[in-house]
Amino acid sequence: MTEEPQEITTLVGREVYSNNGVFVGQVEDLRLDVDARGVTGLALTQLNHDLFDERASGSRGVIIPYRWVRSVGDIILVNSIVERMHGTNEEEEALAAASSA
């Protein structure tokens, strides 16, 4: 029995956790690459402010790169790198993506 493919819109509203079980945020929207026909990022709101500095806390949310996603199910698991982002280049990348959205 093959599993039916899911619509990408089913990702909206799902909670995002690190693979260590730390809540990261909730998916509000997706960043798409129309030419490649794929998802390139997850726009998160309701952020865990312990993981992001004051720049993200004052914004509407962040976009994390989709390459950080480890698995998608009832929740979305992302690499634990998101837990170590505070003040790193990865956070700069996520904030830059959010600013350009």
Salt bridges, closest charged atoms under 4 A:
GLU28 OE2 - ARG60 NH2 2.28
ASP53 OD2 - ARG55 NH2 2.82
GLU92 OE2 - ARG55 NH1 3.06
GLU93 OE2 - ARG67 NH2 2.75
